[in-house]
Structure formats: C-alpha cells, structure tokens
Amino acid sequence: MSKPLTGPEAAEAVERCSHALASRPDFPEAARLLAGLLQRYEFDAETDISPRGLEAAFAFAYIDRQALCNGALAFLKCRPPLAEALARGRADGWDAAAALLTRKGARLLRDRLFAAALIHGIVADIEIEFLLTALRRRLLLSPTLLVARPVYEFACVLIRQCLNNEYVFFADEDERVCLGALNVDIDSMSKGDPTAGSGLLLRSLYGPVHETLGREARAVDQVSPRALRAVLRDELDARRIEAARADNLGRLTAVTDPTSRRVADQYTKDPYPRWLSLQAPEPGGAKDRMRVHFTADELAVIDGRCDVLIAGAGTGRQAVQSAIGYGSGSQVLAIDLSAPSLAYGARMADALGVANLRFAIGDIQCLDEIDSRFDVIECVGVLHHMVDPYAGWRALLGRLRPGGLMLIGLYSAISRRVIRAQSENPDWPGPNADDDGLRAYRRRLMQGGFGEDAFALTKTIDFFTKSGFRDLALHVSERTCAIPEIGDFMTAQGLEFHGFSLPDDTLRAYADAFPGDGPPGTLEHWWAFEQANPRTFSGMYLFWCRCTRGY
C-alpha cells in the first residue's frame, strides 16, 4: 500500500500535475507523473488538487488508473457530497445514505470524477463499498428510481464497477429474493423496450450480462437506455476477444499433477489478478531497474536478444510489463495453468500493442518436457501453491542458462500467520466456498467480525475483487516458506542472492539495524530483521538471484 505523504515536494508535484492537466488535458507526461506519484503517496485534505485535471488523467493509456482511482476517491472523501454521504452512513446506517438516489442526492451521482474512478478502477475503500452496496440495494428494491436520468446513468457506472471487482459486493436475503423474482424479457429488451431494459440493468448490477442472455448476446444492440447498451457491448466484446484468444493458445506441457489441476480449476473459474491498466515501464528500461541488484557484467545476459520466461503468468500483468521493460529485442514466453487467465492477458497485451510476448498453457513442474532455455526467469506468487515449492524451483533452474537471472516470489510463513489463523477458525468457509459464501465471509471481515488481525486483510487490493479475495484467503493450495530454508536451497543449488525488492524506507531500516552489511545484505540478517519486523514481507518474499552453474 502507499505510504503517507512525506513532505511538501510530493504534495506540490501532485498539485502541479493536476492543475497542468486541467488547463491542458492532452499532457501525457503530467498524467504519467501524477499516476506515479499517487502510486507512492497519500495526500491530505489540504492538498490543492484540481478535480478536472485528475479526471483528465484517466483518459491516458499506459498509466496506472488504479492509482488515479485511489487518489480520486481519497480526494472526494474529504469534500462534499461524498464526505456528507459517508458521514450519514456512519451515523445513521448505509441504507440511510442511499438517499443519494433521490433528487437531493443527485450531485454525487453526476460527479464526473467519481464516475471516472468507478469506471476505470477498483474501489479499495470499505466505507465507499458499503455506500455503493447500499445504493445498489436501493435500486433493486425500488426500481422506479431508474426513471430519473441521473439515477440510471449512475447505475450504468455502478455496473462497470461491479464488472471491475467481479461482483464481489455482498447481497442480503432481500436482494436475493428480489433477484429470484426478477424476470428479464429478452425479446422485448432486444426491441428497445425501456421496462425490459430496466430489468436487464438491475440484473447486470448483480451478475455479468452473458449469464442473463446466454446465447442471445447480440440482443443488446437495441437496449434502452443507451448508456446501458454501451456497457453491455463493451463486456460482450471483451468476452468474445478472450474466447478467440483462448482457442488459439498453444500448449507447452501437459497438466497432470493433481494439485496443479485443482489450482488450474480455481484460476479457470476466477482468473487472477484482475487488472485494468498498468504504469508501463520505459521500453527497454528493465536494465535500469535491475542495476540495483546486479553489476554491468552480470546484466550482460539481457543485452541484445534476451529470452525471458514468466512462469505462472496468471492474467498477464507481470508478463506485459516485462515484455515492455526488456525491450523489443527480447522474446517473452508467459505460461500458466489457466487458459482463461492467459486469454485475458493476451487481450490486454493486444490492447497495449505488446508484440514480443507469447502465451501458452504449461505446468512449471513439467518443464523438463521442453528444450528451450532462458536468460531470465520470473516466477512470482506461484511456487507456494505447489505441494513442494522447491521441486518447482528446481524445474525452473533446469530451464535457466548459466549466468541467468531469476526473480522469485514466495509467501512468508511469518506474514501469512493471519491467513493460517483464519483457516483454523470454525467459521472459515474454506477453499471450496461458493461465491455467495465468499461474499458473506468477506463481509464479516469488513465488519470486524473476525478481530483486528483479520481486519488487516482489508488493507490489500486483493481484498476488493472476487478472484483476488479467493487467492488471498481461500486458496485451494498454499505452502509458506521461511528465509532459512530458502537460503539452504539456494546454497545447495549454487544460486547467489542479489537482494529483496522492498520500499526504500525498509531498506534504510535494515541498513540501520545491520550497518556492517552492504547491499543486498545477508539472508541470515534478513531473517533476524523479519522476526523483529513481522510485516516486512506482507506481500511475499520477492528477490533476485543468479545462477552460477549449469543444469
């Protein structure tokens, strides 16, 4: 997560970028810098941000719109009308706050910055989610509200947010009963009947349109209102593209391991991670980022043509970033167990114009079936879902050229104690929980029903999407690791440790604790540091290493 604003320089830069965009909306450098600043900093209510400039930044590709979303919502929370709605929700309950849907509350519904944040990002704020869930509930239970244009236009914005978060919002029993009785007349809807269109709108607030329409996907071309038609067409177009990409995926290896099959089933149902944008690196800029970890001689392996493997690519965000970062001279292969995940990544890569990236179905544990070798292998957040992470790591080493570089991400046993404790709670729904069970469990976490430690899970972005929450708290297979066993494995395999990827303030704290160590420190000392600072690796251990022998 972002750290608190640490000085006037960062606040001033945010202000200048937003005001520059307000006066010149076609200023990509300002938008890129603004998104980068909002990735790293939070600002307070005194920061003079231009809402018009912040809204303009959402129009640019190749920037982190999630950072813009977080910043926009933080800005709006400090000011009416959102601040007033949230205050009422805290004081009188979130159903009372849903009075925004009346004429008196239309000001927030028409707020362009609020709409841009909901359309282009994922709401990662509990109070705003409570408000949005209450607004959705009011729409379903009082459908006559949809007659007002600000209300139905906002409802279409809310559908986009629900698509973004994969319908993670909780629905209570009244909503489920009302949905069960809701009949969508597809024939009338396809002819532009507004009443039938309103029924489809309400249904689309609770589930994707393809589940309602089935094979009648083309029926949306005449849907009324027009704002709904655009939302549905975008969703169906994305699904068609992904289906075509899935049909054209190559198969690199077999997937036969029972645990691999279970993991594949999870990510086939819930492709992960859900991402809508990225802060694209400078083309070929990976070497600059890696200079912190390697010497110029060690980085020679990525000069010229460079073969890169992204092992366990998921939905492709890391693969797309790497393909851009290693440059057009590189050839990047992204493999994963889940075809829908790879198809999502392929669609996003096409949209971003990334041509040096190939996707294929494959199991890391079966890589001995291929002949290819790679200069760089990145495997982040994958090995710990295997029964034996170190067997998977050895399989990767068998595909790495001598002198090759490796980026590894593994769950820390210390940082995952909260998840382990939850799995021992009798109310934990378990990895086989259906979507409604997931939503109910997550809602209790949001309300503090499992204690302060469990509530800390709400601070992660994965908490706010369905696939992310399942990956975070309900995974079908997880095996955590600890630094000493990682160190023993690396020594046995002839791997050099080249440093953790961590925030600067954490690296400074380590340097203060062990002033005799130069970068990258030692694994022995990092283990002592983690024990003293248990949240150091709250995401995972993420570190670079180098192969010093052939396999």
N, C-alpha and C positions, 0 to 999 in steps of 0.2 A: 504494500500500500504506500501512498505518498507520505512524505514526511512534512511536518509543519513548516510554514514559511519561515525562512531563517534570516531574513534581512530585507532592507528596503530595495536592494538591487533587483531581486527576483520580482518583487511586487511591482516595481516600476517597469520592468520589462513586460510583464503581463499587461499592465495598463497601456503601455505604448503600442503593443501589438494589437490589442483590441481596438484602440482608437484609430490606428492606421487602417485597419480593415473596415472600420465604419466609414471612413472617408474614401477608401479605395478598396472595394470588395474583391477586385481581381489582383490581389497581392499575395501570391503563394508563399513567398518567403516568410511573411508575417504570420500566415496561418500555420505553417510548419513549426516556426519557433514557438508560437502560442501553445500548440498541442504538446510540444516537447517540454515546455515549462510546466504545463498542467499535469504531465505525467509524474513530475518530481515534487511539486509543491502544492500545498493548500494555501488559500488566501483567506484573509479575514474580511469582515463586513466593511472595513474602511477602504479596501482596495477599490480604486475608481475604474471599474471595468465598463466598457461600452457593450450593452446587450446586443446592439445591432452588429457590432464588429464580431462578437463571439458567435452570433448566428451565422454571419457570413463565412466563418471559418469552416463550417460543416460542409460547404459546397465543394471542397477540395478533396481529390483522391490522394493516396499515398501519405495521409496523415492519420494520426490516432484519434478517430472520432470518439472512442470511448473516453479518452482523457478530456475531450471537449464536453462530452455529456456529463461527466463527473463535475467538471468546473462549472458548467451552466447551472446544474441543479444546486450546487453549493451556493452560487451567486443568488439564485432565485429564492432559496430558503431564507435568505437574510432580508428579503423585501416582500412587501405585499404584491399580489394577493396570495402567493403560495405560503408565505410566512403566517398569514392570518388563517388560512385553511388548516395548516398543521397545528397551530395553536388551538384551534377549535377541536380538532381531532383529539389532541392530548387531553383537553379539558372535558369534553362532552361525549367523546367516542367518535369513531371513524364514520359511523353511519350518519351522524350529525354533520360531519364535514362534507359528506356527499351532497349537501345542499348547494354545492357549486354548480350543479346541473340546472338550477333554476336561473331565471334571468339575472338575478342579483350576482350570481357567481360566474357569469359568462366571461368576465375579464380574464381569468386564468385560462379558460378553455380557448380563448382567442390568442393567448400569448405565443408569439412566433418562436421565441427562444425555447420555451417549454416544449412546444411541438417538435422543434428540431432535435432536442435532446432525446425525446421519446422515440422518434423515428430512426435516429442514427446510432443510438447506443443502447445499453442495458442499464436499467435503473438499479443501482447498487446502494440504495439507501432504504433502510427499513421503514421509516416513517412515510416516505413518499410511496413505497409499495403498499403500506396499509391504506393510504388515501386512494391510490389507483384501484385497489381491490374493492374498496367501498363504492367508488364511482361505478365500477363495472357491475357490481351487485345491484345498485340502484337502477341502472339502465335495464337490466334483465327483469327486475321485479316491477318496474314502471315504464314499459316500452313506449307509452305515449309521449315521453320526454323527447323521443327521437324526431318528433315533428319539427323541433326548433333546429335551424341550420347550424348554429354553433355547437349544439349537442351532437348531432350526427357526424359533423366533421371531426369533432374531438374523438368520438367513438371510433372513427376510422384510424386516427392517430394511435389510439389505445390498442387497436388490433395489431398495428405494426409493432408496438412494444411487446405485446404478448407473443408474437412470432419471434421477436428477437430473443426473448427469455424462454422460449419453447414451452409456453403455457405453464410456467412454474407457480403462478398465483393459486392460492388456496380458494376453493369454493365450498360454502357450507351446505347443509342439508336443504335449506330452502332453495338455493340456487340449483342444486342437483334435481330436485323435484320439478322446478320450473323448466329446466332444460329438457327433462324427460317428456314434458307435455308440449314442448315447442315443436311445431311442425313446419318444415320449410317446403313450400310448394315450388319445386324446381321448375316445373313447366311455366307457372305464372311468373316466377322470378326471372326466367330466361327471356320473357317477353317485356320486361321492364316494369312489372307491377310493383309499386313502391311498398305495399304492405308485405309482399313476399320478400322484397329486398331487405326490409327491416328485420324480418325473421332470419335471413341469412347473416345479416350484420351481427345480430345478437349471438347466433351460433358461432360465428367466427371470432367472437371475443373469448370463447372457451375452447376452441379447437380449430386446427387448420382446415381450410375450405375443402381440400381434397377428401377429407374424411366425411364431409357432408355430401359432396357432389358425386363421389365415386368416379364413374366413367363419364360423367356429364361435365367435364372440365370446361368445355367450350361454351357452356351455358352462361358464363359471366359476361359475355360481350355486351349484353344489353341491360345489365344490372343497374338498378337505381337504388341509391343515389350514385352519381358519377364518382364521387370520392371513394366509395366502396369498390367500384369497378376497378379503379387503378390499383388499389391494394391487392385485390384478389388476382388480378392479371400478373402483377409482379411475383406473387407467391407461386402461382402455377407455372410461370415461365422458368423460375429458378428450379422447380422440381423437374420440369421437362429436361432442362440442360443437365442436371445432375444424373438423371436416369440415362441419358445418352452417354455421359462420361463413364458411368458405372459399366455400361455394356462394352465399352472399349478398353477397359483396364486389362493390362497384362497380368499374368500370374507368375511370379518369380519362383515361389516354392509352394510346396503343399502346406496345409494347416491341419495337422493330425493330432497334436498334443491335446489331451482333454481340457487342461486349464486354458490353453490358447483358444480352444473352441468356445469356452464359457466367456472369456474376455471378448472374443470376437462378437458373440451374441449381444453382449452389453453395448458395445460400440456400434453395432449394426442398428440396434433399436434407438440408441441415443448417441449419435456421432458427437465426438468431443475433440477439442473445445469449440464452442460456438464463438465465432469471431466475425466481425462485420467490417473491420478496417485494420490497417497497421501503419505504424510510423516507419515507412520504408527507409532502409539504410541507404547511404550513398552507394551507387553501383561500384562494386569492387572495393568497398570500404571495410570488408571483414578483416583485412590485414591490419588496419589501424587499430581495430578493436582488440585484436589478438596480440598486439605488441606488448600489452601489459603482462602477458603470460609467457611469451616466447621471444628468443633472440631472432635477429635477422636471418642467421643461418638456419635455425630451426623452422622458420617460416618459408624457407625456400621451396618446400614441398607444395606450396599453393601458388607458386609463380607459374605463369603460362597456363597450360591446360591442367585442370585440377579436377579429380574425380571425388565426389562427395556423396556419402550415404547418410540419409536421415532415416534412422531405424526406429520405427514406431511413430510415423508422421502424424497420425490422427487426421484431423481436418486440414492439415497443411500450412498452418500459420508459420511455424518454425521453418518449414521447407521453403516457403515463398520468401521469407526474409533471408534465408541462407543463399538461395539462388541469386537474389539481387546482390547480396553482400559479397559473395565470392566472385561475382562478375560474369560477364557474358562468355569468358573463356572457360568457365567451369561447366561441368556436367553433373547435375544433381539428380540422384535417384531417391525417391521417397517411397518407403514401403510401410505397410500396415496390414493388420488382420481384417479390417473392416472396409468393405467396398463402398458403403455409403459415406464413410468418413473421407476416403480418398476422392470420391466423386465431388464432394463439397470442396475439397482443396483444389481439385482440377478446375472447377468452375471459377473459384476465386482467382487462381493463377491466370486463367484466360482473361478475366475482367481486368486484371492488373498488368496484362501484357508481358508476363514472365514466360520466356520461351525455352530456357535452358533447364527445365525441370520435367522429370518424368515420374509418373506414379505407377505403382504395381503392388498387387497383393502378395504378401510374403510374411513368413514367420521367422523371426530372428534365430530361433533355435534350429532352423533348418537351412541356415546359410551355407552349410557345407555342400549343399546341392548346386551351388553356383560357382563359377570360375572367377568372377570379377573381383578386383581388389581396389581399395580406395585410399586416397591420400588423407582424407578427413572423414571421420565417422562421428555423427552427433546422435546421441541416444538419451533423451531427456524425459523422465517421468514414465518409463516403460519397464525397465528391468525389474522393478519392485512389484510388478504384477505377475511375475513368474513364480513358480514353486521354488526355483533356485536361481536367484538373480545372477549369481556368479557363473553359472553354466551359460546363461545368455551372454554375459560379458565375454566369456572365453570364445563363444561362437563369433562375436563381433571382431575380436582380436585376430581370428583366423582370416578375416577379410581385409585387415589393415596392412598396408605396405610398411616395410621397415622405415623408421623415422616418421611414420604417420602420426597425426594428431587426433585426439579423441576428446569430445565433450560428453560428460556423463552426468545424469541427474538421478539421484536415489533418495527415497524417503528416509528421513532421520527417525530412528526409534524414539528419541527424546521428544522431537517436535510432534510426533503422532500419538503421544500419550492420550491426548483428549479424545481422539477418534477411537483408540483402543478402549478407553473407559466407556465411551458411548456404546460400543459393541457388546459390552458386558451388562448394560442396562436392560432390564426386562422389557422396557417399552421401545427398545430399538427395533425397527421393523425389519432389519436385515437386508441383505443384498437382493433378495427375491421380492422385495416390496413392489407392488404395482404403483402406477403414477399417483393415484389418489392417496395411497399410504405414504408415499414420499412427500406429497404436499402437506399432509396432516402432520407428519413428524417435523418437517421443516418449519411449519407454522408454530409448533410448540417451542422450537428452538428460538424463533423470533420473539416469542412472548416471554422468554426467560424460564420456560418450564423445566429445563434440564440443568439449571445452575449457571454460574458466571463463566466457568471454564468452557462449557459447551457454547454459551452465547458468543464467545470469541470467534467461533466459526463464521459468524455473520459479517466479519470484517474482511472476508476474502471475496474476490469477484466470482469465484466458482459457486459460491452460495446462491447466486442470483440467476442461474439458469438451471433448467432441469437436468441436462447432461452433466453440467458442472457439479451440481449437488450430488448426483449419483456417483460421480467419480470421486468426489471429496469424502463422502460419508457412508456410502452404501455399495462400495465396490465389491465385485464377486471374488477378487483375489488380491491380497496385499501382503507383502513381506518386507518389513522395515529393516534398515541396516544401521550400523554404528561405525564410527571412524576407525576404531582399531581393526575391525575385520576387513574394512575397505583397504586399510594400509597393508595388512598381511597379504591380501590378494594381489595388490599392486606389486609388492616386493617379489612375490612368487612368480609373477608374470613378466617381470622386467619392465614395469611401467614407471615413468618419472611423474611425480606430482608437480603440476605447474600452477596451482592456485585456484581458490574458490572465486566464483563470481558473486560479489556481495556489494552492498552500498558502501560508499566511501566512509561514512561515519563508523560502520562496523569494522572496516579495515583499520581505521585510526585507533579504535578501541583495542583491537588486537595488538597493534604496534605499541600502544601504551602498556599493555599487560605483559608483553614479551619484547622489550626494547632491544634485546640482543639478536632478534631474528630479522633477517632481511626478507623481502618478498620471495617466495609466496608463503613463508612461514613453514612450520613443520606439522605433520598430521598429529603428532603427539601433543603439541601445544594447542592445536585447534580443538582436540578432544577435551583438553582441560578447559579451554575457553568456552566450549559449548556447554559443558557441565555447569559452569558458573553463570552462563547466559543461555538458558534453555530455549529461547525463542530465536536464536541466531539463524537457524536453518528452518524457519517456519514453513517455507515453501518446500524445499528439499535441499539436499547437498547438490550443488551444481559446480562442477570443477573441470578443469582441463588437465589432461595428462598426455604423455608422449611415449610412443612405442620405441624401445631401444634395441629390439632384436626382431628377427624374422620368425614367422609362424608357419 
